[in-house]
Amino acid sequence: MSALTGIGEFLIWIAGIVVLWKLFQKEGLVKAILGFICMLYTYIWGWQHIKDESLGLKTWMYVWTGAIVLGIILAVVGGMQAASGG
């Protein structure tokens, strides 16, 4: 389970950096700094601009979202195992 968590965290980090870079290219330094400080802004911005084919965000946003969902599932399963004493 630990290896899956590590892979999920790595994917979240990589996808976030890629989307942040696209944010910087399209919106400039000030919004990129805001996106770096608050990655939720970057995540929302990515979903808002997913249809812009020139940015190529579709795959990265699916990877980012999938990794977040995977992390939530693993946390719930891990919590259930800990609660049951396993």
Secondary structure, DSSP 8 states (H G I E B T S, - for coil): -HHHHHHHHHHHHHHHHHHHHHHHHHH-HHHHHHHHH-HHHHHHHHHHTTT-TTT--HHHHHHHHHHHHHHHHHHHHHHHHHHTT-
